[in-house]
Amino acid sequence: MSAAGIVDAGRQPAAAPHATQRRALLTPRRSNILLVLLGAILLPSVTYRAMPLLPSRYPLALAVATSIAVGALSLNLLVGYAGQISLGHGALLGVGAYAAGLASSGAGLPMWLALPIAALVSGLIALIIGFPALRLRGLYLAIVTVTFGFAMYNFVLQWNAFTGGSSGVSLVRRLWGKTIITSQADMLSAGLVVLVLAWLLDSNVTRSKLGRAFRAIRESEPVAGSFGVDVSRYKLLAFVLSGALAGVAGALYGFTLYLVNSETFNPPVGVDYSLLLLIIVVVGGLGSRAGAVIAAFVFSLFEFIIGDRFGSDSIIYGLVPILGSLMLMLTVARHPDGMAGMLRERRHRRRRRAAAADDGDHAMPALPSMPRPETAARPLAMERSLPVLEVESVSMRFGGLVAVDGASLRVDRGEIVGLIGPNGAGKTTLFNCISGLLRPDGGTVRFSGRDVSALSAHERAGLGLSRTFQQIGLAKDQSILENMLLAQHVLAGYGSSSALLYTAGVARSEDEMRARAVQAIAALGFGGREDVPVRLLSGGQQRIVEVACALLTDPELLMLDEPSAGMAPVMAESLADRLRDLRDSMGRTVLLIEHNVPLVLDVCDRVYVLTAGRVLAGGTPDEILAHPEVVNAYLGEAVA
Amino acid sequence: MIQGLIVGLVQGGTYGLIALGLVLCYRGSRVLNFAQAEIGTASLFIAWIVVGAWHHPYWMGALAAIVSALVIGLLFERLIVRRMETASRLTVAVATIGLFGFLVAVEAYANGPTPRYLPPPIKGLGPQIAGVYVSWTQILTYAVIAVVALGLTFFLRRTDFGLGVLASAQDATAARLVGIPQNRVSMFTWGVAAVLSALAALLIEPTITLIAPNTIGPQLFLGGLAAALLGGLTSLSGALVGGLLVGVLSAEATQLAPNGVAGVYTVVLFAIVIGVLLLRPQGLLGRPPARAESA
């Protein structure tokens, strides 16, 4: 295989003009937003003024539904995107409503100031209660939030001095000066404007690196970390954003009803709001913005109409929470993707056909060499003369089992180093110690001369340590393009707050990353299939995408954990050529775990043999082949 | 002080039973069962129908409650959990939240807000210890909790099926490969958890003294949850020890709180949860949280 096989996509000039394209002031998207906002303001007020015969209760019901819809967006961001459960969202709504009440009737602030204050207070509470829970993996957020809600309802909100107990706090809808919103139709307009703004914020989350990080975390925290996502920080960010939105929703709800008290979000009859929001978000379709909003309107209007028609003490009204909970159970058991998922299903079937259309055994395509974009500076000046990786007597115990026992190895710049050994020798554990997924019990890991032993996986990824996983380290439910964008997480040169506003800088950075991703996809021969979910690809195709993703950040060191696993024989045969390309044409440094020993001996500059957690031997392939212990213990007669 | 201890140990024991059920399901199906306490609470209404409305003796009501809890647990396992074998654990947890909401809604629908009462299982004040009367009901509670804890431990550690359950909790695939029937293990954990839930509800009812939707369930669940977390979420003995600790701490806090301040124990529960997560996430007796190695 010659160097001509390398697609040096970075040299192609196609991306440049696209990235620096000047954006018009009034893009189609922006003019659409303006139209929607205008409609939200004018439609209810004008309709109900022009047609006084319309049932006058509906503006109230719609305004309540609007605040529930904001609450649903809030919980959807947390559960649907980041995959973390909160069972205390009702209480966070309550915190927002009380904050807005104290701000508007206590401090006399106008409504448009009380809403952000509510967001701030609820977001702050979310930060405080989320911090201890989200450092850990698992359902700890659900545990903390359910206990938080319980304590809020049964203690804090019963506290007469501050929160007014059962008499509650009133909310004054002051706009400015002495202007007060009196009609519910105008309140509905205000609520709709907030809903549109919340929608926009949410869509900025989903189309920036924030949403990609959240979705990756939901699928696999180790994978997200390997792409440089600070998992704990992003989970906390999701909860804080969600909490802030919940605060706004609660404040809107309170403004609509003029009052909030200890029973507002935890009514003695009917559904608790934490549960109601969860039902709405799950039934509507986890992760679907439209699903959440539509389900919120359907549920609250349905409840309102039943209550309005039959009375809230009627037998039929009592059935609503039973039906809701049943729907929640049946949805997760039968249609985990909810309503939105059922609608999406048809599109996916078409994609599956598209994916399957080219699923044959092919040789592995040339991997694209993607130089680091100039905008993304190296986080650390690399000492070119030092070894890329130095592992010194690393040990890892699991209970009584010693998985890695004082292993040391070295990888120099520009070489391919193989790591072989029988099953259970500790190869992958050692890999995990190097990449930061595991914290070893002893020993040091130095990366380009810097001791990284104390750094976490995402920090090491940020320094230029890229890895792949035995079982494919991709967000498999996401598309190829999404994974390629996720892989560039550390290159995204913008912060979280500008991502929320989707500033021009964010747009530029996203365009740039997208251009790189599209080029890489085309170079791999997946052109036209950017939107196919990764799990629909064959094992070998998934591996190609994974390795290409690992290369997108221009890493100092590429660690491949059994790249041939899951590959068809034809493709595995071409793996050797691709590995040599990595070293000879792209100048990469590679550390490789492989079961295919002939392949390792063929392409590697040096090889380490690991047995029972110890390095048995290390040296050139010839030295390894000549090592009597290695031949006896591991290679056996097949090679000897 | 002593009074708080006696009440605290009763409540703590029931929290411990709930925590045992949580740990069983968590280890058996890797699911946090948010309906763990509500299953027993719902079955209390059955006990009330048998004892309060039909005037049968207490033990028949208790038996009816235990049987109905078992039925709820097994139905949920059969209809929901088993169908979701391959689903993400997050969605199974959501399903248990659905069961919780469903049970609360059915209670509210069938019973309405009217509070119901059960007579104590044994009447009378009982002996005096350190100047404080301990009722026979409280003594019965201690006895039941001790028997259940010892019996369950014996069963899990000393019988083939019990060891199979523990093995499945460690590694379901490996357990299936050596021929441990996974469906029966799953039925067992959910069934036992439901029975534990009914026992806990029956035993805590005399100290709360009324049955109404949303009274016993949340307190029992959150006490049990804090207990399980304190014990380490995976440790059976930790669950019981955690339960007793949580019970005594909340009872003492309630005794110390000034008159008219309600719900102090909810703050104690919150503080325990936050404290454990900050200081000792693996709990008192649990193993350090494992970090997954693969993608």
Interface residues (C-beta under 8 A of the other chain):
Chain A: G83 I85 L87 I129 P132 A133 R135 L136 R137 G138 L139 Y140 A142 I143 V144 V146 T147 F148 F150 A151 N154 F155 Q158 S220 E221 P222 V223 P268 V269 V271 D272 L275 L278 I279 V282 I315 G318 L319 P321 I322 G324 S325 L326 L328 M329 V332 A333 R334 P336 G399 T428 T429 N432 L437 L438 F469 Q470 Q471 I472 G473 L474
Chain B: L32 F34 L79 I80 R83 M84 A87 S88 R89 L90 T91 V92 A93 V94 A95 I97 G98 L99 F100 G101 F102 V104 A105 V106 A108 Y109 P113 N214 P218 L222 L225 A226 L229 A262 G263 V264 T266 V267 L269 F270 V273 I274 L277 L278 P281 R287 P289 R291 A292 E293 S294 A295
